[in-house]
Amino acid sequence: MLKVQEIREIIKLIDHSTIDEFVYESEGTKVKLKKNNGHVHTEGLSSTTQPVAQPIVNAAQEAPVAAAPKNDKVESFSAEEVKEPAILDASLHKITSPMVGTYYQSSSPDSPAYVQVGDKVNADAVVCIVEAMKLFNEIEAEVSGEIVEILVEDGQLVEYGQPLFLVKAN
């Protein structure tokens, strides 16, 4: 099976080439990537022994593949569907997703959200979790300040580099 870094390199190479389609098969796993309008989309993945990944990846952005149960459905969304910040203030710091995955506002459904609009945070404060490949990655604020806006919904699929929060830095 390909490692995440190898998949990232393949995506970069396809993005910077004239190749429109890429297929890789190894040990019962198949990865098929197609480039349409500057985006690389996974067409379908199959595996005989383990869950497979089915993300949609913007080739201009590095992104690890998130694990999901075997499923024939491939989810897709366009750049227009990614929520844009309501406040376009250049002085606000954007906390972005470091990976493709699922955004969670708390550590469990019964727990309160890590942060809400108006909360003060330190640079090392955990603001959310992004789950990728069955790993729950705590995302830190990166700056001290006040949460001005939360740009994603709990349980939403996020892309690499997608803004998650706007913070008014101290």
N, C-alpha and C positions, 0 to 999 in steps of 0.2 A: 504494500500500500504506500502511496505517496505521502511524504511528510508535508506539513503545512508550508514550510519554506520552499519546498520544491514546487508546490502548487502556485505559490506567489510568483516564483520565477517564470513558470510556464505562462501565467496570465500576463506578466510584463512582456515576455517575448512575443506572444500573440498580439498584444496591443500595439507593439512597435513594428509589426511585420505586416505583410499583405495577406497573410493567411486568414481565411474566413471561418475555417472549421478545424477543430483539433479533436482527435479521439485517442484515448489511452486505455489499454486493457492490460491487466496483470492480476494473476492469482484470483480469478473470479470477480474482479472489480473492474467496472468500466466507467470512465469519465469522458463526457463529450461536451466540448465547449464550442459555441458558435458566436462569431462576432457580427453584430448587427448595429449599424449607426454608432459605431464607436464603443459599444458595450459587449461584454462577453457574458453569455447566458449559458447555464448548464441545461442541456436538453434532457438528460436522463442519466441516472446512475443506477447500477445494479450490483449486488453482491450476494454471494451464496452463503456467507458465514457471519456477517456482521452488519449492523446498521450502516446506512450510507448517508452521505451528505447531499443536500439539494439546495444550495443557496443560489442567489442571483448575485453576481459580482460585477461591479463596475471596473472594467479593466484599467482605467486610469488611476485606480486606487488599489493599494495592496490590501488583501483581505484573506484571513484564514477561512477555511471551510468549516461551517458549523455542522455537528453531527445531528441527525434526526432519524427517527424510526423509518424503516423502509416504506416507501410510499411512491406511487406512480405520479402523483401531482407535483408539479414544480411551481412554486410561488414566484411571482414577479411583481415588481412595482417600478414605476418610472420616477424620474427626478421630480416631476410635478407633484407626485404623491408625498414626497418628503416634506414635512411641515417646515415652512420657513418662519424665522422669528418674527413676531409681531413688532418688536422694537428693533430697529436697525440703527442702533447707536454704536459707533465705532469704539467708544470707550469701554464697552462691555466685553468681558472675556468669555469666550465660548469654551465650554467643556465638551470635548468631542469623544466619540466612541473610538477606542483604539483597535477595534476589531468588528467583524460581522458577527452578529449574535442576537439574542433576545434580551431586551431591556427589562429589568425588574427594579421597582422603586423600593423594595424591602427584601430582607433575607428570607421571608416566608410570607404566605398569604395572610397569616394572622398577625404579623408584626406591622408596626407603623412604618410609614415611609422614612427613609434615611433623612431626606430633606424635603421642605415645602417652600413655596414662594415666601420670601421674607426672612427665611432662616439665615443666620450668620454662620459661615464656615471657615475653617482654617485650611491651609494648603494641603494638609495630609488627611483631612476628613473624608470618609467614605460617603459618596453621594448617591451611588446606585450599584447595581450588579449587572454585568453583561455576561450571559451564559453562552458559551461557545464550546462545541465538542464535549458536552456533558461536564464542562468545567465552569464554575461560577467565579468570575473575575470581578473583584471589588474595584470600582473606579473612584479615584480620589479627585478632589476639587482642583488641585494644581495651583490655586491662588486663594488668598484669604479675602473674604468679602461677603456680600449678601446675594442670595439666590433671587434673581429678578424674574426669571421665567423658566418653566420646565417645558421643553420643546417636544417631548415624546410621551406616549401613553404606556402604562404598565402592560407588559407582555408584547409590546411592539417589536418587530424585527428591525434592527438598525444596521446600517452599513458602516464600514471603516471610514472614519473622518466625519461622520454625520454629527452635527451639533446636538447635544443632549440638554444642556443648560446654558443660560446666560447669567453671568455673575458680575455684579458691580464691585470691582476690586477696591480694596482699601488703599 
